Amino acid sequence: MSLTHLPVELDVDGPSSPPRANGELVFAEPWESRAFGLTVALYQDGLFSWDDFKDRLIAAIARWEAAHPDGDGYRYYACWLEALQTLLDDQQLLPEDDIRRRAAELAQRPAGHDEHGHDHAHGHDHGP
């Protein structure tokens, strides 16, 4: 994803700096880019300030670091998603129970399924 077309200025270094390779954002899994895009879209729609999100992201990373002093298993976008969920809940944009319920539903879906019920890995459409 090109950083030159983003409506926000991302930190280059520091605790809230996203993973990059050759100056481009790096996402290890599709959900990470979706969480990133959703956050930017909600910001663009004026639902929150970028500083409000960034403060929660830094806090989420600090909580993770405190719970994992060895640093093993760090997932930047897990902290990103936690920050978004906290922000949505704090501003009562979406109740946390609804977020957790929907996240659990999505987690139960088999790998390779998109939001329309298509199985891309096998070319099957399982329908809604």
C-alpha positions, 0 to 999 in steps of 0.5 A: 500500500502506498503511503503517499496517498493516505489521508493520515500521517503515519509515524515512521518510527516510535511505538505506533509505527506500522511494519514496512518494507522498502517504505511500503506498509506490510500486512502479514494476513488479509485481515490486517489490511482490512483492519487498517483500511477500516480504521482509515475509512472511519477516520476519513468519515470524521468519526474520530481524530487520528490522535485519539486512535494513535493514543489508543494504539500506543496504549494497546502496544504498551499493554502487550509489551507489559504482558510479554516482556520477552517480545515473543509473538508480537503482532502489530495489527492485533494491537491496531485492532484492539485500539480500534475496538477500544476507540469504537467502544469509548466513543459508543460508536459500536458496543464492544459486545457487538464487536466481540460477537462479530469477531467470534463469528468471523473467526469461525469461518474456514480459511479462504472464505471472503465476506460473500461466502465464496471459497477462493481456495477451492472455487466453491460458492457456499452461498449465504 
